[in-house]
Amino acid sequence: MGHSDFSETVYRKAEEVAQQLIDQGVPREKAVADVAGAIIGEADNGAGRVLASLLAKQDTLLEQERAIRREFESRLEADWGTAFDAFFVAAYCVAEAGDRYLFENEEDAVRRGDEVFEVLAGLHARARRISFEIHRLLTGGFPLGAFARARTLHEIAITAYVIGEYGRAPATNDLARRYLDQEVIHAFRYLKELVEDAGPTVDPALSTEFAAVQVARQALIAKYGDTFAKDNGWAAPLTASGKAPTFHELHRFADMTHLRTDYRLMCGEVHAGAAGLSLNLVEFDGGLVSLPGPTNVGFSDPGTLALASLGQITWAFFLGGRSEPADLTDLLSLKTLNLLIERFGPLAEAAEQKVMEREAQLDRHPE
């Protein structure tokens, strides 16, 4: 019996029972409500029984899925292992170089209250962590998930470049401070929604916190102007109009307008728009189907874009992290990291070609 047949049978039975109750003198509204309540109660009981049955088989189900996962990842490693290792080594070396730079410069930066260094160091640390998240997504067979995280790395790269490039200029030397202060704007929006959603039941402690953030927000708007309350309001001094730039406009200040189309592509995997549906289509058996799980192709673009952004963030940190020019050690580190980052692309393309050729061969000569 199909789903529609089952639903029709339940509906007819419910209608029959309700009519019997009405014939016995039960008011129609009460009869319908009683039958509906009985159906819902039985559905609840049935769901509980199904859940108990599933949990009883949980260990078997999990072991089967883990075996399938191990077999898949073993095949993935055979095809992509060299490229994935190149990605990890590049990310690891960036982290090591970042630690060295931080160790050598942080104490002096803190002593002089260097907020440009503070922001760039924080962005670099966040980028390092995200790069390892991307590596796990790649090795797990989730290139579209890697696309989503690569988008975040790209946004960090744009921000780091803008602050590193303009944060020490006389006309915009408060850029890093403005960037840090915008946390209050975001906190205000978040707490405002919490308070509004809670309504009369709002926690007094939350109300007190929100009131304090409101005061801080008003003080910052008084200091920086109304545009500071907008998205990217921290970057308003860069625009001729004094208005907050869009993120696409920030690409221009970072001299990365050539990457805006890549950014738009990555956005498709982050948001719920129709672009994400098309990204999630793969060829299968002569047609297109939605990808419901891991895959063994499509790792080259997200990995390449992610490492490119990681390199850009590192250059911004090393070159903009201090007021004096970079020394020879820093330049040598950056050039070496570039070479490590550039290894991934060709290795990934070779792996992609190998997989595609093998699958095309299987399509021509199915077993």
Secondary structure, 3 states (H helix, E strand, C coil): CCHHHHHHHHHHHHHHHHHHHHHCCCCHHHHHHHHHHHHHHHHHHHHHHHHHHHHHCHHHHHHHHHHHHHHHHHHHHHHHHHHHHHHHHHHHHHHHHHHHHHHHHHHHHHHCCCHHHHHHHHHHHHHHHHHHHHHHHHHCCCHHHHHHHHHHHHHHHHHHHHHHHHCCCHHHCCHHHHHHHHHHHHHHHHHHHHHHHHHHHCCHHHHHHHHHHHHHHHHHHHHHCHHHHCCCHHHHHHCCCCCCCCHHHHHHHCCCHHHHHHHHHHHHHHCCCHHHHHHCEEEECCEEEECCCCCCCCCHHHHHHHHHHHHHHHHHHHHHCCCCCCCHHHHHHHHHHHHHHHHHHHHHHHHHHHHHHHHHHHHHCCC
